[in-house]
């Protein structure tokens, strides 16, 4: 009897150590997910899953070991139920169970799942038994095909993103042309003052070719003709440009005698 009790205690100690390791791994993984999600990488997540999977396999090996007694044959009976706070229980459960009353005993000492969960498990087992081997194999192949296509798409996007990050960005503009355009718009640099010969100058409507005739004489003075307040006629060396009888001009009945173009018309 003592030998069986010692074996049970040793098995419980080993089981508690494995469960403690599993709990620590779960706690660290949950902490990463809640606080380090912004810099968490997929390889790190896979490493955490691999660690948890290894610890679960070790726990199953401990439970299936030949020296481990069948814990299902052991019965736990609560001896004392109290609604008062138990500090020893708080310390052993790390603050999760403050009291050991009739409300928490059914949850913590339960060896079977809830009736609703048992009913769902039975329903799933029945549905799985109805599916034939051929139909199950087809579904497995279809699921594997979908997973393969999804993995191919993910790997393709990863390769494209890596290649796009390594490839330098192609320049889509010419800096010289951009600077020249900005200088032309802002400062008028490079713009020409050329005017077509057939265009009329400002303030001289109806006089075709005036720009060509008066080329080079822009610095000469202009006089206001009496009787024609809205017309200005440039004078070149005392010669009147607008003469009576000139085609396209109205003959003027007033003659003006200008001695020299050097004389300023408004000289005092």
PERAUR-V72418 format. One record per run of one state. SS is the DSSP state (H for helix, E for strand, C for the rest). FROM is the first residue (numbers start at 1). LEN is the number of residues. If there is no record, write none. Layout:
# PERAUR-V72418
ss = (SS,SS)
from = (FROM,FROM)
len = (LEN,LEN)
This chain:
# PERAUR-V72418
ss = (C,H,C,H,C,H,C,E,C,H,C,E,C,H,C,H,C,H,C,H,C,H,C,E,C,E,C,E,C)
from = (1,2,36,42,65,71,74,82,83,87,93,100,101,102,109,115,131,133,167,175,188,210,214,222,225,232,237,239,241)
len = (1,34,6,23,6,3,8,1,4,6,7,1,1,7,6,16,2,34,8,13,22,4,8,3,7,5,2,2,28)
